Amino acid sequence: MISRMLGPRYVQLAKNWIPSLFTWGTVGGVGLVWATDWRLILDYVPYINGKFKKDD
């Protein structure tokens, strides 16, 4: 349906940009983890969460 509204040219342009958008999204996500409190974000990752258990 979207391809009918936009046309084949824009669908092809969007397909060409997907790898770049994925790459920059990944870089942005890693940059966000680096710039913020990494424990706050990485506590939701199952494998990493078990490595940093606090002794309460």
C-alpha positions as CSV (number, residue, x, y, z in Angstrom):
1,M,0.0,0.0,0.0
2,I,2.8,2.4,0.9
3,S,4.7,1.5,-2.3
4,R,1.6,2.5,-4.3
5,M,1.4,5.9,-2.7
6,L,5.1,6.7,-2.9
7,G,6.1,5.0,-6.1
8,P,8.8,2.6,-7.0
9,R,11.6,5.2,-7.0
10,Y,11.1,6.1,-3.3
11,V,10.7,2.4,-2.3
12,Q,14.1,1.7,-3.9
13,L,15.7,4.7,-2.2
14,A,14.3,3.5,1.2
15,K,15.8,0.1,0.6
16,N,19.2,1.6,-0.2
17,W,19.1,3.6,3.1
18,I,18.2,0.7,5.4
19,P,21.8,-0.4,6.0
20,S,23.0,3.1,6.8
21,L,20.1,3.7,9.1
22,F,20.8,0.5,10.9
23,T,24.5,1.3,11.3
24,W,23.9,4.8,12.6
25,G,21.2,3.5,14.9
26,T,23.6,1.0,16.4
27,V,26.3,3.7,16.8
28,G,23.7,6.0,18.5
29,G,22.6,3.2,20.8
30,V,26.2,2.4,21.8
31,G,26.9,6.1,22.3
32,L,23.8,6.4,24.5
33,V,25.0,3.5,26.7
34,W,28.5,5.1,26.8
35,A,27.3,8.6,27.7
36,T,24.7,7.5,30.3
37,D,24.9,5.3,33.4
38,W,25.7,2.0,31.6
39,R,24.6,-0.1,34.6
40,L,21.1,1.5,34.4
41,I,20.7,0.3,30.8
42,L,22.7,-3.0,30.9
43,D,20.8,-4.3,33.9
44,Y,18.0,-5.2,31.5
45,V,20.4,-7.5,29.4
46,P,20.0,-11.0,30.8
47,Y,23.6,-12.3,30.5
48,I,25.3,-9.1,31.7
49,N,22.7,-8.6,34.5
50,G,23.9,-11.8,36.2
51,K,27.6,-10.7,36.2
52,F,27.1,-7.6,38.4
53,K,24.9,-8.8,41.3
54,K,25.1,-6.6,44.3
55,D,25.8,-8.2,47.7
56,D,22.9,-6.7,49.7
